[in-house]
Amino acid sequence: MQIKEVIELCRQKDIKVVDLRFSDLLGKWHHFSIPTRELTEKVFEEGLGFDGSSIRGWVPIHMSDLVAVPVPETAMMDPFLDASTLILLCEILEPIPKKNYTRDPRYIARKAETYLKSTGIADTSYFGPEAEFFIFDSIRFDQQPHHAYYYIESSEGNWNTGQDERPNLGYKIAFKEGYFPVPPSDTLQNVRSEMMLIMEKCNIKIERQHHEVATAGQGEINFQYDTLVRAADTLQLYKYIVKNTARKYNKTVTFMPKPIIGDNGSGMHTHFSLWKGGKPLFAGNGYAGLSDMARHAIGGLLYHAKALTAFTNPTTNSYKRLAPGHEAPINLAYSSRNRSAAIRIPMYSNSPKAARIEFRCPDPCCNPYISFAAILMAALDGIQNKIDPGEPMDKDIYDLPPEELARIPSTPDSLASALDALEENHEFLLKGDVFTQDVIETWISYKRMNEVEPVRLHPHPYEFALYYDA
């Protein structure tokens, strides 16, 4: 859609409000709104100013002015707000001199696509993220100097089998038994279906929706793969729709990777492939129908995986999911069909167009623009340097003898370790100026100061059970 078409759309649909949205460094959506009469061609050309110092990880207060420039082809109607509202995603510029702001995640993703074309290896990268989430009835949490707690409420939760719900109808989903049950055990079919249908109205092509493995309302809605930037745009809209649809039902959604101990966490298995001239490049005659290029891409992902997790698994809670058991892809190996490996080659179809890599480590708390860009850069580094991924692992890794398991490298066991890995290994991200040294350093320092250190310093409730009477 062109600028004039967006302005004409506002007139035709009698749109009252234009909502300008952008993602901060960590991946959270922000917005401000203008009356439709203020949306002129000049706004598309020059943008609108705002205070960037109030956005996480961005400019300091003495350099606070930034400019949001709407991207016309991202225009879409908001499906929730009362006043007819048009959403426009924005890219962020520095005002003097006017240039793209290097900490803008969408700009980083665009640079990754540009760099891909400049290599001559491929012209298009496709990403298909599978973001899982929990739908809870209620969530309460608090952290004070003298107490700390969280309390999850879910009528579907297996821990409520003995609750006096007046009446308790049973049908509680057991731990690890939530994959594909029908109603009445699956109590959230209507909610997920409405999410799916709203996404379809917003031009997100949905492939399926279903209950996921965990108890207490874990779900997943899969949308069709797309190019890097568009897939990241779609994932931001996806999360917005999921959260706001749940709110209509007086429920709450979290994309937190591990809210429930003892059951599966929420991952975001990410399917990835490269194409050139409309032809898939990952199909071949090698293992699992892969090309040499695909093998080298796998090699790059495995070689850089520890550093990648600083972006793809960006929270302290991420590493409670990336722990042994519960289908956690902690082992840095690859395999066809085997879901215990960090990289799986899906075998649903023999079509060359379906040839792809599934990187299973990421979780849905990540910033998709930055994570997809980092995945692409790691794969390209593997292709450029012909990194050998080694032999595939076609065994259940969790059942391997300890001495054999010890030979398989694993993902970091904490966010602190992942940040250390990124600090030591990030040259591959700097190629083509896709990531800047400033972005890397800002990410590491922000995460250490605002997440790693506070969690390290706060007493954990379970420590009282372990040590109070020591």
C-alpha positions as MATLAB code, in Angstrom:
seq = 'MQIKEVIELCRQKDIKVVDLRFSDLLGKWHHFSIPTRELTEKVFEEGLGFDGSSIRGWVPIHMSDLVAVPVPETAMMDPFLDASTLILLCEILEPIPKKNYTRDPRYIARKAETYLKSTGIADTSYFGPEAEFFIFDSIRFDQQPHHAYYYIESSEGNWNTGQDERPNLGYKIAFKEGYFPVPPSDTLQNVRSEMMLIMEKCNIKIERQHHEVATAGQGEINFQYDTLVRAADTLQLYKYIVKNTARKYNKTVTFMPKPIIGDNGSGMHTHFSLWKGGKPLFAGNGYAGLSDMARHAIGGLLYHAKALTAFTNPTTNSYKRLAPGHEAPINLAYSSRNRSAAIRIPMYSNSPKAARIEFRCPDPCCNPYISFAAILMAALDGIQNKIDPGEPMDKDIYDLPPEELARIPSTPDSLASALDALEENHEFLLKGDVFTQDVIETWISYKRMNEVEPVRLHPHPYEFALYYDA';
ca = [
       0.000    0.000    0.000;
       1.315    3.424   -0.962;
       1.055    6.662    1.059;
      -1.832    8.083   -0.972;
      -3.675    4.751   -0.696;
      -3.385    4.795    3.110;
      -4.763    8.330    3.284;
      -7.594    7.402    0.907;
      -8.338    4.281    2.990;
      -8.791    6.493    6.037;
     -11.334    8.566    4.126;
     -13.224    5.589    2.664;
     -13.530    3.728    5.976;
     -14.153    6.895    8.005;
     -11.232    6.047   10.270;
     -11.148    8.283   13.357;
      -7.773    7.420   14.902;
      -4.335    6.491   13.556;
      -2.231    4.471   15.995;
       1.533    4.603   15.448;
       3.412    1.607   16.856;
       7.030    0.546   17.208;
       9.070   -2.024   19.118;
      11.617   -1.169   21.780;
      15.008   -2.863   21.980;
      13.640   -5.742   24.038;
      10.676   -6.335   21.730;
       7.742   -4.702   23.502;
       5.222   -2.782   21.395;
       4.680    0.931   22.156;
       2.208    3.337   20.598;
       0.782    6.820   20.424;
      -2.285    8.002   18.524;
      -3.223   10.943   16.328;
      -6.567   12.053   14.869;
      -6.863   10.984   11.255;
      -6.791   14.570    9.943;
      -3.156   14.769   11.194;
      -2.058   11.902    8.929;
      -0.612   13.722    5.932;
       1.979   12.901    3.316;
       4.368   15.086    5.308;
       4.024   12.739    8.311;
       5.064    9.792    6.141;
       8.053   11.770    4.880;
       9.226   13.529    8.049;
       7.664   11.524   10.869;
       6.533   12.620   14.325;
       8.785   13.338   17.296;
       8.638   11.639   20.712;
      10.710   11.191   23.871;
      13.072    8.285   23.209;
      14.635    8.443   26.680;
      11.463    6.895   28.134;
      11.878    3.758   25.997;
      13.893    0.867   27.438;
      17.447    0.601   26.155;
      17.255    3.685   23.941;
      18.653    7.229   24.127;
      19.697    9.038   27.346;
      17.667   12.010   28.528;
      20.107   14.586   27.133;
      19.585   13.091   23.640;
      15.928   12.223   24.050;
      14.402   13.355   20.735;
      13.605   10.601   18.241;
      11.273   10.499   15.239;
       8.691    7.822   14.370;
       8.110    7.447   10.624;
       5.062    5.360    9.617;
       5.560    2.576    7.069;
       2.559    2.698    4.683;
       2.617   -0.979    3.671;
       2.039   -2.009    7.322;
      -1.421   -0.393    7.503;
      -4.056   -2.541    9.217;
      -7.286   -2.022   11.139;
      -7.190   -2.531   14.899;
      -9.688   -5.287   15.775;
     -10.267   -4.265   19.428;
     -10.512   -0.504   19.941;
     -13.918    1.181   20.074;
     -13.077    4.057   17.725;
     -12.237    2.961   14.181;
      -8.447    2.843   14.353;
      -5.782    2.288   11.729;
      -2.464    0.806   12.897;
       0.754    1.880   11.211;
       4.085    0.381   12.225;
       6.938    2.838   12.389;
      10.653    2.925   11.931;
      12.686    5.171   14.190;
      15.003    7.958   13.052;
      17.459   10.241   14.786;
      16.498   13.862   14.048;
      19.926   15.483   13.520;
      21.206   14.346   11.141;
      18.067   12.486   10.064;
      19.086    8.848    9.776;
      17.841    5.441   10.908;
      18.302    4.844   14.614;
      20.643    1.858   14.998;
      18.869    0.493   18.098;
      15.546    0.276   16.268;
      14.899   -3.499   16.034;
      12.966   -3.259   12.776;
      15.892   -1.435   11.184;
      18.245   -4.206   12.336;
      15.946   -6.768   10.691;
      15.820   -4.756    7.458;
      19.603   -4.530    7.409;
      19.812   -8.319    7.799;
      17.637   -8.765    4.702;
      19.786   -6.279    2.788;
      22.980   -8.022    3.861;
      21.595  -11.398    2.757;
      21.068  -10.064   -0.773;
      24.530   -8.483   -0.827;
      26.195  -11.861   -0.172;
      24.745  -13.375   -3.340;
      23.978  -16.537   -1.379;
      20.214  -15.964   -1.436;
      17.741  -13.162   -1.902;
      15.026  -14.200    0.552;
      14.911  -15.680    4.043;
      11.698  -17.200    5.340;
      10.798  -17.539    9.015;
       7.950  -19.479   10.577;
       7.811  -19.022   14.383;
       5.560  -21.229   16.531;
       4.880  -19.142   19.628;
       3.336  -21.015   22.560;
       1.567  -19.311   25.462;
      -0.526  -19.934   28.581;
      -4.074  -18.660   29.106;
      -4.700  -18.266   32.850;
      -7.837  -17.260   34.743;
      -5.814  -14.951   36.978;
      -2.245  -14.134   37.948;
      -1.033  -12.462   41.154;
       2.577  -11.715   42.044;
       4.435   -9.414   44.383;
       7.988   -8.761   45.516;
       8.597   -6.775   48.698;
      11.512   -6.609   51.156;
       9.612   -8.913   53.534;
       7.709  -11.200   51.154;
       7.612  -12.589   47.610;
       5.086  -14.763   45.819;
       3.271  -15.591   42.606;
      -0.112  -17.267   42.376;
      -1.493  -18.754   39.159;
      -5.195  -19.509   38.906;
      -6.487  -21.839   36.202;
      -9.659  -23.880   36.458;
      -8.045  -26.242   33.934;
      -4.925  -26.715   36.088;
      -4.359  -30.242   37.336;
      -3.692  -28.955   40.865;
      -7.390  -28.035   41.123;
      -8.754  -31.586   41.079;
      -9.664  -31.227   44.755;
     -10.774  -27.605   44.690;
     -14.327  -26.819   45.823;
     -15.476  -25.002   42.691;
     -19.201  -25.458   43.431;
     -19.306  -27.617   41.413;
     -15.922  -29.015   40.399;
     -16.667  -30.745   37.093;
     -13.336  -32.525   36.814;
     -11.840  -32.583   33.325;
      -8.536  -31.236   34.641;
      -5.628  -31.777   32.259;
      -2.804  -33.806   33.766;
       0.768  -32.584   33.625;
       2.268  -33.239   30.177;
      -1.080  -34.596   28.838;
      -2.477  -31.439   27.255;
      -1.626  -32.176   23.622;
      -4.787  -32.168   21.466;
      -7.513  -33.111   24.019;
     -11.068  -32.291   22.925;
     -13.586  -30.349   25.024;
     -14.641  -30.493   27.798;
     -11.039  -31.148   28.898;
      -9.898  -28.450   26.491;
     -11.793  -25.544   28.021;
     -10.238  -22.891   25.788;
     -11.233  -23.954   22.285;
     -13.629  -21.019   21.877;
     -11.019  -18.525   23.048;
      -8.318  -19.816   20.707;
     -10.786  -20.016   17.805;
     -11.701  -16.374   18.282;
      -8.000  -15.484   18.381;
      -7.517  -17.411   15.144;
     -10.467  -15.760   13.391;
      -9.385  -12.260   14.436;
      -5.918  -13.011   13.074;
      -7.465  -14.099    9.786;
      -9.388  -10.813    9.620;
      -6.062   -9.035   10.121;
      -4.632  -10.900    7.098;
      -2.554  -13.335    9.145;
      -2.757  -16.690    7.362;
      -3.372  -19.294   10.057;
      -2.461  -22.942    9.612;
      -3.856  -24.374   12.875;
      -4.624  -23.746   16.530;
      -4.588  -26.264   19.372;
      -4.039  -26.952   23.047;
      -0.406  -27.601   23.892;
       1.264  -30.203   26.124;
       1.111  -28.469   29.510;
      -1.823  -28.239   31.880;
      -3.458  -24.907   32.815;
      -4.288  -23.638   29.346;
      -1.138  -23.873   27.271;
      -1.931  -23.173   23.619;
      -0.418  -22.535   20.220;
      -1.611  -20.878   17.015;
       0.551  -21.345   13.924;
       0.677  -18.804   11.118;
       2.190  -19.196    7.680;
       5.875  -18.426    7.236;
       6.931  -15.111    5.728;
      10.015  -13.058    4.974;
      12.126  -11.966    7.953;
      10.732   -8.486    8.602;
       7.148   -9.411    7.758;
       7.284  -12.500    9.991;
       8.512  -10.334   12.877;
       5.770   -7.750   12.183;
       3.212  -10.542   12.209;
       4.474  -12.000   15.474;
       4.084   -8.629   17.195;
       0.494   -8.401   15.951;
      -0.074  -12.069   16.909;
       0.889  -11.400   20.535;
      -1.314   -8.309   20.617;
      -4.318  -10.269   19.352;
      -3.757  -13.208   21.707;
      -3.525  -10.979   24.787;
      -6.471   -8.753   23.934;
      -8.774  -11.605   22.923;
      -8.047  -13.332   26.231;
      -8.876  -10.112   28.047;
     -12.324  -10.080   26.377;
     -12.928  -13.419   28.106;
     -11.631  -12.015   31.402;
      -8.532  -14.174   31.110;
      -4.846  -13.346   30.912;
      -2.091  -14.585   28.608;
       1.613  -14.967   29.264;
       4.403  -15.763   26.816;
       6.736  -16.331   29.773;
       8.750  -19.468   28.933;
       8.389  -21.350   32.246;
       5.554  -20.201   34.513;
       4.755  -23.695   35.884;
       7.267  -26.001   37.519;
       7.124  -29.675   36.555;
       5.431  -29.230   33.165;
       6.398  -28.146   29.669;
       7.390  -24.540   29.103;
       6.466  -22.301   26.186;
       8.925  -22.296   23.316;
       8.949  -20.663   19.920;
      10.318  -23.264   17.539;
      11.467  -21.245   14.542;
      11.417  -22.654   11.000;
      13.952  -21.092    8.662;
      14.935  -21.428    4.994;
      16.751  -19.542    2.229;
      15.544  -19.005   -1.339;
      16.953  -17.396   -4.471;
      15.113  -16.455   -7.646;
      11.995  -18.133   -6.305;
      13.767  -21.458   -5.715;
      14.416  -23.158   -2.364;
      18.098  -23.567   -1.506;
      17.869  -25.983    1.419;
      16.563  -28.957   -0.616;
      19.133  -31.502   -1.814;
      20.257  -35.107   -1.832;
      21.982  -35.144    1.539;
      20.808  -36.206    4.980;
      17.042  -35.694    5.442;
      16.821  -34.279    1.912;
      19.042  -31.297    2.687;
      21.542  -29.480    0.505;
      25.143  -28.789    1.491;
      24.107  -25.174    2.015;
      21.508  -26.248    4.561;
      24.080  -28.425    6.377;
      26.470  -25.497    6.598;
      23.649  -23.256    7.834;
      23.023  -25.819   10.574;
      26.741  -25.766   11.314;
      26.613  -22.000   11.768;
      23.596  -22.170   14.057;
      25.155  -24.850   16.243;
      28.540  -23.110   16.334;
      27.012  -19.782   17.399;
      24.085  -21.197   19.408;
      25.399  -20.196   22.835;
      25.706  -16.570   21.733;
      22.371  -16.686   19.880;
      20.501  -17.649   23.045;
      21.276  -14.215   24.518;
      18.754  -12.930   21.938;
      16.490  -15.922   21.308;
      16.158  -16.809   25.010;
      16.516  -13.378   26.556;
      15.135  -13.748   30.099;
      16.318  -15.322   33.325;
      13.157  -17.438   33.172;
      14.156  -18.732   29.708;
      16.742  -21.026   31.286;
      14.162  -22.680   33.517;
      12.700  -23.971   30.231;
      16.136  -24.729   28.744;
      16.780  -27.416   31.330;
      16.814  -31.227   31.021;
      13.423  -32.854   30.430;
      10.005  -31.639   29.238;
      11.091  -31.686   25.554;
      13.620  -28.906   26.211;
      15.995  -28.561   23.234;
      19.165  -27.991   25.254;
      21.429  -30.328   23.273;
      23.314  -28.657   20.442;
      22.795  -31.340   17.841;
      20.610  -31.797   14.764;
      18.339  -34.566   13.569;
      15.404  -35.363   11.336;
      12.163  -35.730   13.283;
      13.950  -35.896   16.662;
      12.470  -33.221   18.939;
      15.113  -33.667   21.619;
      17.721  -31.955   19.417;
      18.205  -28.184   19.238;
      17.763  -28.351   15.448;
      15.171  -30.577   13.816;
      14.581  -31.144   10.124;
      10.806  -31.524    9.707;
       9.853  -34.493    7.534;
       6.155  -33.832    6.903;
       6.635  -33.353    3.149;
       9.005  -34.443    0.387;
       8.486  -31.221   -1.565;
      11.699  -29.199   -2.070;
       9.723  -26.105   -1.099;
       9.179  -27.601    2.365;
      12.903  -28.114    3.024;
      13.767  -26.084    6.098;
      15.544  -26.019    9.442;
      13.628  -25.865   12.713;
      15.650  -24.110   15.422;
      13.931  -25.219   18.618;
      15.763  -23.158   21.249;
      13.984  -19.763   20.963;
      11.135  -18.752   23.241;
       8.366  -16.181   22.683;
       9.807  -13.584   25.073;
      12.400  -12.733   22.434;
      12.391   -9.667   20.219;
      11.546  -11.288   16.851;
      13.288   -8.634   14.734;
      16.592   -9.083   16.539;
      16.283  -12.854   17.019;
      15.462  -13.612   13.377;
      18.262  -11.314   12.229;
      20.734  -13.086   14.551;
      19.603  -16.533   13.358;
      20.072  -15.450    9.740;
      23.541  -14.060   10.463;
      24.644  -17.262   12.209;
      23.386  -19.407    9.323;
      25.108  -17.181    6.752;
      28.360  -17.388    8.688;
      28.058  -21.174    8.581;
      27.485  -21.103    4.819;
      30.300  -18.638    4.141;
      32.793  -20.635    6.217;
      31.398  -24.070    5.311;
      31.022  -25.009    8.978;
      30.488  -28.763    9.300;
      27.666  -29.575   11.757;
      29.044  -33.078   12.355;
      26.944  -36.215   12.318;
      23.211  -36.079   13.030;
      21.854  -37.383   16.308;
      19.043  -39.789   15.517;
      18.658  -41.146   19.051;
      16.600  -39.996   22.005;
      19.250  -37.788   23.541;
      17.611  -37.968   26.957;
      18.168  -41.742   27.047;
      21.860  -41.631   26.149;
      24.402  -43.045   28.603;
      26.020  -40.265   30.681;
      29.406  -40.643   29.014;
      27.876  -40.225   25.523;
      25.632  -37.357   26.598;
      28.653  -35.531   28.041;
      30.141  -35.291   24.549;
      27.164  -33.289   23.230;
      27.463  -29.535   23.873;
      24.462  -27.836   25.423;
      22.849  -24.422   25.594;
      23.877  -22.042   28.400;
      22.319  -22.766   31.776;
      21.556  -19.123   32.588;
      21.037  -15.731   30.992;
      24.330  -14.624   32.549;
      26.174  -17.410   30.720;
      24.405  -16.590   27.444;
      25.410  -12.933   27.734;
      28.998  -13.981   28.414;
      28.881  -16.113   25.262;
      27.543  -13.190   23.217;
      30.236  -10.914   24.607;
      32.913  -13.387   23.517;
      31.382  -14.304   20.142;
      29.572  -11.627   18.153;
      31.811  -10.793   15.198;
      29.481  -12.715   12.886;
      26.663  -10.314   13.831;
      28.661   -7.218   12.861;
      28.991   -8.178    9.192;
      27.259   -5.741    6.874;
      26.720   -3.435    9.868;
      23.570   -5.455   10.633;
      24.262   -5.320   14.356;
      26.477   -2.551   15.664;
      28.906   -2.823   18.548;
      26.687   -0.328   20.362;
      23.625   -2.576   20.027;
      25.539   -5.602   21.330;
      27.002   -3.701   24.274;
      23.689   -2.030   25.120;
      21.859   -5.368   25.064;
      24.431   -7.029   27.326;
      24.666   -4.164   29.817;
      20.879   -3.679   29.993;
      20.236   -7.360   30.593;
      22.941   -7.674   33.235;
      21.924   -4.548   35.114;
      18.130   -4.831   34.922;
      17.513   -8.584   34.923;
      20.488  -10.766   35.878;
      21.617   -8.705   38.881;
      18.161   -8.088   40.438;
      17.261  -11.786   40.187;
      20.642  -12.742   41.630;
      20.199  -10.373   44.602;
      16.588  -11.170   45.501;
      16.007  -14.072   47.928;
      14.008  -16.862   46.272;
      11.001  -18.225   48.175;
      12.316  -21.780   47.787;
      15.510  -20.762   49.568;
      13.464  -20.416   52.757;
      12.398  -24.047   52.453;
      16.019  -25.068   51.902;
      17.886  -22.896   54.358;
      15.653  -21.209   56.941;
      16.414  -23.790   59.610;
      20.007  -24.367   58.540;
];
